[in-house]
Structures are given as structure tokens and as C-alpha cells.
Amino acid sequence: MKINVVVWLLMGLMIGFITCYFFVKKTILKKYIQLLEKTNIKVKKIIKNAEKEGETIKRKKIFQAKEKFTELKSKHEKNIHLREKKIVDTEKKTKEKKIRLSKEIEIYFQRNHRLENQIHDYEKKFKILQRKKENFHNVHLKQIELLEKISNYSSEEAKNKLIEKLKEEAKIKAQAHIQNIIEETELTAKIKARKIIIQAIQRLGTEQAVENAVSVFHIESDDVKGRIIGREGRNIRALEKATGVDIIVDDTPEAILLSCFNPIRREVARLSLHKLIIDGRIHPAKIEEIVEKTEKQIEEEIIEIGKKNIIDLGIHGIHPELIRMIGKMKYRSSYGQNLLQHSKEVSNLSGILASELGLNSKLAKRAGLLHDIGKVPEKESEFPHAILGMQWAEKYGENIEVCNAIGSHHDEIEMKNLISPIIQISDSISGARPGVRRNSFESYSKRLKNLENLALSFKGVNKAFAIQAGRELRVLVESEKIDDKKAFQLSFDITEKIKNEMTYPGQIKVTVIRETRAVQIAR
């Protein structure tokens, strides 16, 4: 009985479990089906929306394509219209040219026809003239024969008689003219004589070559002279060798003469002597040190002089190298006239003249100041100073008008602007008036420079100094290249070249100096 109850219970549980299982499964299936239906509805909505959006995009793109097509079509039509217009214009111009050429050809043929008629007329007239000329020649010959018969003279005899008569008349007239000139000269002789005397006085007012080539160095007492000369003259020789200046220590009280054609060298020697005397230590090593420092000081002073002068003249923007050349003008004279003073004078005159003519006065002053920079070269040049100055001005970026004015102020090149003749006129006013310049120093300076350059043309020569007013040439050679034997040969070669190539008064002593130094420093 109990077993049956248990079996029935188990069967009831199994039936209940199966029933629950199917019920739950049915419920889940219903929910899953509902979910699928909902998802299907959403998918349909999404597809429908996508189709709508695709249709919208399609319509929009079609519309944009139509707009682009319309735009391209209008541009193409415009281009075609422009091309057609150009073609029409070209055809119109071509027709006009054709009509004009036709007219010109017609005019040409008319002129050609007229010219042919004129040539024909000229040929006729020329033939007529030829016949008339022949007739005239025959008539002339007949007249000569008739005159010869009447006068009993041949044509040659008649010519000679006529020439003699004309000579006599010319002599009489010439004598009368000479007499008139003599009388007029006697009347104006006193006035002309006064002018000649005034000009002579003015000419004597300029410096001589000796004054331009000699500086006087004043000393407090003559005891200093012995220290400057040194033992056996070693100090004075060292000083002359270092500076290239002839130092004359004579009986002149409280003065030493410095002689050299190069004013910069003289100034270096003067300042070096002054420093040595103040320092008190005068010996060859100190002399070389002081001279080297003084050369640097002079170089700085030259730049300062150049800057000061361009500021005084109101000129700006000049290249530093040109400023240096302007400063060097202070130590250069041209035919006895200081070159810097002359250039400043030309600058001021040019500015005034340009202002009066309504031109650029600043540009004229600039050209006037720079017009003679070619006279202060570092090395001798084969070009004239005007061309050399123009080349430097071009190199350092000066105005084209300034360069042309510099190059043309002595007519070496053509003047291409109105400032050029102004510079030439100002240069003449400053330099060519009576009494301003003399040729003596210029020729003296040129001779000494040529003498130094002649020595420097030989291989192994380091420095060359013309001293004793050009009566002595000291040549410093490189000891590594020139030995003692070659030094003697070099002095002979230089002497021979001077004899063959130069003109000079008296004699020139050539001294070749070869020096070997061994220097060590103890530390």
C-alpha cells in the first residue's frame, strides 16, 4: 500500500514537472516570438528610413550634378564666346592691316613712279649740263688764248705776275696790321705786366718740393742727438730701416730733420722719435716696437680724420674703406696742394654750383670729396687716378652718377650726367687757378716711388726705401731666399736697371741689407 502511494507520488511529481517544463517553455517561446516580431518591425523601420535617406541623398546629388553641369556649361559658353570675340577682333585687325598695307603699297608704287620720272629728268638735265660744261671749257680756252695774244703773256706767266702782286699787297697789309698790334701792345703793356707780376707772386706763395719732403723734429737739448744716433750709429740705422725715412742729425741747434717723399712715413718717424725720447729707452728692439705701434696709431688716426671730414661736409653712408682713403688724403699733396684740403674745397664748390642749378647738392658734394681718391692707392696702378677712383667707387657701392663724375673729371670717359661737368669745373677752380699748384714735388715724389718699385720688382726683396732725397736706395731682403753672394749680385742688378730705365741727377747708392735673426723666449 505504501509502495503504491510512493509510486503515485513520484508519478504525480513527474507529471507536474513535465507540465511545468512545457508551460515555462511555451511562455519563453511566446516571449521570444514577441521579441522577434518587435525586432522585425524595427528592422523594417530602419530599412524604410534608410531607403528614404538614400532617396533624399540621391535627389540631392542629382541636383548638385545638374548645378555643376549648368555651371560648367556656362563657363564653356563664356570661353567659346571670348574665343569667338578674339577671333572676330583678330579678323578685324587683319582686315585693317590689309587695307593699310594696300594703301601703303599703292603709295609706294606712286612714289616709285614719281622717282623714276625724276631720275629720267635728272639724267636729261645732267646731259645738258655736261654739254654746257664742255662748251664753257672750250670758251674758257678760247678766252685764255685771246688774252695771251692781247697781253703777250702765257697763262703761267700771268699767274706768277698776279701772285707776286698779291704777295706785295699782303706784305703791306701785314706790316700795317703788325704796326697796329705793336701800338695796341704798348698801350696795354703796363696792365699786362702788372697781371704777370701778380701771378708770379701767387705762384711763389705755394710750398716747394723740399718743404713737402722734409719735417723738422724739435728737441729740448742737443744731448738727445747722441742717444738717437746710438753707439756706432746703431739706433739711427735701426730707425731709418724701420721707417724708411732719412734722419739727418747735423749742427742745427735743437732740431733733427726727417726727410722722405712719403708724408705718412715722415709722420710715423716723427711720432716714434717723440715716444722714444719720452720713454727714454732708445735701442733697436724698442725702436722696432715703437714704430710698429705708431703705424697702427697712424692707421686709426687716418680713419678718424676721414670720419670727421665727412661729418663736417654733411655726407653719410660712405663705405669704411673709402673713409680710410679720405683720411689718407691728409698725408698726400698734389702739385704742392694738400689733397684733402683740395677735395673738401671741390666738394663745397660742387655743392654750391649744384644748388644754384637746381641739382642734387648732396650728391655733388659726395662726388667732389671722392673725385681724387685714385691718388691714394695702396699699390701703384697702370690706370689714371680718375679711372682707378671710379673703379673703387663702383666696388664700394657708390651712386652711378658719382662714379661717372669721378671717372670723367679729366675726360678719360664720357660724361653722362649734369654732376660730372660740375665736378670738373670745381676741380679746375680749386686746382688750376694761379699760384695753387707746382709740379716740382709731384715729379720728385713720382721719381722716388718709381725708384722703390724698381727695387721691389726683384725676387726676394721685402722692403725698399728711397732716402737722402733719392740719392740712396736701401733694399731689405729675405735672408732665407737671398744669401751673401746673391745680395752683392742683387745690388749690381738693381744698379744696372736704374741706369737703363731711370733718369736722375747725380748718382744713386744702392745698399742691400740682409739680416738673420734668432729669437727665443725664456719663460
Steps between C-alpha positions, in 0.01 A plus 500: 500500500778732596687412185204593284468839672866570439473397136198722453677785667801453276280479195314813610828681548623390159174607334512833687864553401429422136194724505702787653782444254266526201324799648822689563628404155180626342521826690864551396413420138221755505732765636770410243242515219378838626862622516564377145187678378609823668855466354353433155286816529808704600704356212222587258490853641881532467490370141213736421690797653818397315306485172356845570844645582654333192228650283562844656877473446440379147274796420752739663797360302301510177416864574866583576611321182248703301626824659866407427408410146319831459800690644750317276273553203480877569881520539549308179255729322686804638834362380353427158353852494839654593680291239245601238543864604881471476470337160269779384741766639797327335315481169408869534863598574621281214257671262610843623868405455423364155325827404788705645761289321307531175500878539872502584579280200298734281684804642832316450422433134398865452825622660702251299336627182577861598861405580542332164370817331736716709798272419414530132482881531832510691668290233380744236618801704837330569555447126414866438743608775774282354455666161500845664814412693676393181389821328616707801837327500544569127399864548740528798788364290419743217491792750840397644647483146351841422639654824843349432500659153388840636740508804791317340513281824443130536249380761782386735679838471174683572439283810850571633456875445167493682645298793792743537262795503281333763809424712604867491149610604495235778838617631382862512179399682692272741748778584211738568332235719822432693545875555146520642571202731824659623324829573217319681752287697688812612172643630411183698856395595488649850170330587621161372833540679319559830289183445812295422671625818193423715480147355871448566455610865207262536704214359780569747248471782480118472722247673815368334587130460756524782235635738269214408771239547665616828365521856683667789496314834575736789688374808560663836878471492776373270588225754209298362668483157771266632241262647305500171818420302603225748825313529668492157172629350298183571189685628471738205557214255228292668262797490571571131459132416169466688342821363664547159572865589834677465584644847746791478677584828729800433609819675153656482429599864218312676369346177515176304396485133277217372521468121267279293267552203228294677330721765350200686848353553626841621212524748568145627869593548413827676255341746734205561788737585271693735393181683855368521630823654215504756556130583877547528585145388651541153638178351424300179247259656304784664517703178335218301229456767422873512494534118256208471266652762525843335407357160182353655430836672539687168263254331236567769558874469451481122156340553405766758607779260282346225197475731543857629517647149193319367305613810618860447379489138166339594562183297373162624510132406855483360669158507768463776773433241416827321504682838853364553607631159355844580706503822816407307449809281625711792847350450500543122572813295426553133729748323577668832131518607370291793270238348245488785469880508461504121231225511304683772519822298375318187220342706378835634528669159311213334222520760459875443498469118254207508270692734506803268408277203222322689683165513567260790757693705567206739588270210724770351682551834549124530649476150721806566645347817570164331620627160874457578496179710691331218807702607541304825543138381650225716707392198599676182247446219528530124159672485458881523390615845151598371430150360649334810282718728191415293575126529531528879177702523317233297655223713378662824145566379500872415227659286537464119505881458777532761708229326459670161598839647818350653599320180428790263646800688813481278302388187626139516140384446183662365292717735150352540335734751494868601702444820810390302572841338437670836776285661735579211433875531543495880827304465627764255397786729677339798809367326563698183485857627834687505732422789323191639714219360856426401635203310832468684389284796275283283784405266739456797254272682431299184874448436558365853195268481624364166842443659347295785272305264799416279675336797182318612469342152795267581434162665590471867467875572287564809511881533661790314552858625620796292686735739740794477259671253534202268881485511493172694280190462491259796374152412399250773505139380370169639799315647349158414489581128804726454843396631810725522615429145155563356479826701805638317360384167160655584655840576680485162180400313295778663772754416505392135122516475500854649762607244302357209144595597512819710605861457655653814741776602843408643534143628294246695654274764335155525537329839371141536445401865477132592422426864470166681325483838483220754227568757413288806287586804600397854199420718 
